[in-house]
Amino acid sequence: MEGPTPLTTSITSFPRAHGWGAALCALALASCSGDDVADSATEGASSSSSSSSSSSTGESASAGSSASGTASTSTTGASGSASDGETTGTSGGATTGTSGTTGVVEPGCGDGVVDEGEACDDGNDDDFDGCKSDCTAVELLDPPALEWKYYEIPGTTCLSGKPAGFAVSHNPDSKDLMLYLEGGGACFNDACDFTAFNIPFVAPIDGIFSRSNDANPVRDWTMVYVPYCTGDIHAGDKDTELGGQLRYFHGYTNITRYLEILVPSFPVERVLLTGISAGGFGAALNSTQVADAYGEGVELTVVDDSGPPLSNKVIAPCLQAIFREVWGLDNTILAACPECSPDDFATDLLAHVIDGYPALRYALFSNTGDQIIRTYMGAGWGNAMYDKCDGISTPVPIKAYSDDLDAIRAKYEEAISTFYYPSIGHTVLRVSYYVTAVGGTSVPQWLADVLDGQITHVGP
């Protein structure tokens, strides 16, 4: 991890809009009034609402035993403890070498034998199978069925430096899991509203989280809700000084830590990785690490709601450079995609996913004139001039935005699914989920087709 880096820019920031009034709403990468803002209480969660008594969840506290830890407060007011993690491994004795002599191999992590000081040793370097490559055991989760329970995860970090976490509504009868990344703005300059990333978790019940609406194709799935407290579109790994304080942008590495716990805790056959707005960007940008964590045996679908992989014709190179510098994207998504251009990383990462992960299903929803995204990306259109980051932020022209959406569809028409809605609105998976349709096809119907493996395009 890179050390603290002071950075001051004159770019207008776009804080979270939920509950902050129409003025902030116009400048936020979040759900706004008329564009799913009715669910504001559920967007903008922070892990600061819960705590854990374990100093290191899922890691060994002593030789030969898994770490103990107490999960944080759930929405029902009950506290809970995660179940014991993997603490045993293959036993064995002396090892015979392949050379002409026989000798004893020194015990150590990775030899498949649980030695003194190791909680587990499965002899591999897979960090997502319950026994990590450093021979610490992951403490598996055992949440109550069909109730939302929040877990604060040690080793994770919010923008403020407090621990982050996630919430789970577990269906023990399902082999499917939805991993949802919350949206809510972005923080990349001194004017960022840091309080917007410190809102307590509230259990979601609307839109794609409804378990009672038969139209929802994921109503019976295990659901994981990742609150957004990092301000880096779930993509960063760097400490940067902003607003006179050190800020912690670790959205990407937080998700790595979550996956170390979620993958072994809930064995599944299908995973839906999704999110809205900043969470939509996050779903796309984390698609490769989620695919790698679950492996080839799990069917992965990525549905990006209103975080489109726009080219540098919309996300100006000067703005991409600021994102990389403030959030440390060179340590995360660009490290995962060495061939990606630093000045066009979103477009190149999509190509990397399609070429390198052919079994992954990818789908994109966007309003054709999304006012929030155009305003947000307008930080690279200072004084209405493209690739100018030191002027007055000006929304990206609608034609430039819609043309980029059309280019994505045209290039990947046979590889990904799209749903474009003719509007300047923003996001669809929450309040607008059941009422948004084009040409007789609703969003839930489109999602069901995507999950079934159909490549389908809806809208202009």
KATA-V709297 format. One line per field, one symbol per residue. phi: phi as a letter, one per 20 degrees, with the letter a starting at -180 (. if undefined). psi: psi as a letter, one per 40 degrees, with the letter a starting at -180 (. if undefined). burial: 1 if it has 16 or more other ideal C-beta (glycine too) atoms within 10 Angstrom, else 0. Layout:
phi->???
psi->???
burial->???
This chain:
phi->.ffgcfbccdffecfgefmdnfffgfddebfdgncnffegfedofcfffcbceefagmdfebfmcefdadfefefenedbdfffefccbfeacfdefeefddbdfffafoencfegndfaadmcdeeddncffemdeeefebffflcfcecedgndbegfoffdabdcdedfeddccddddfeqnbcbbfegefffdbdffcfecelfefedeffefdfdefddddfdcdmclmceaadceclmcfdddcfffgfgffffefgffcfcdccdebrdlgffgffffdfffffffenffdedcddeemcfffeffdeggfffffgfffemffecffffcgefffebfffffffffffecfefecccdbffchfffffgfffecflmdfmcdddfgcgfggfffffffffffffcgedcdccddfaefbmbfdfegedebclndefgfffffffeneecccnf
psi->hiihhhhhieihigiieheeiddddeeigihihefeeefddehfiieeeiiiehegheihdiheiiiiihiahieeeiiihiiiaheiahiibihhieaeihihhhiiheeehhihehdiheeifhefedhieefiihhiigiihfihhhhhhieihideeiiaaiihhhheeifihhhhhiifaiheidehgddeffhihhhieibeeheeheehefdeihhhhhiheeefffeigihhhifeihihgfdddddddddddddddghidihhhiiibddddddddeddddddddieehhhhhhhhffigiieddgiddddddddddefddecdddegdehhdefdddddddddddegdehhhihhiidfhddddddeeeefhffhhfheeahhhihiddddddddddddddfdediiihhhgieahieebdedeehihfehidddddddddeehhihhi.
burial->0000000010111111110100011011111100111011111111111111010011111000011110111100000101001110100000000000000000001010110001111100001111110011111110100001111111111111011111111110010111111111111111011101111011110111110000011110111111111111111111110100001111111111111111111101011111111111111111111110110001111111111111111111111101111111101111011001000111111111100010011111111111111111111111000101101011111001110110011001001111111011111111111101100011111110111000101110
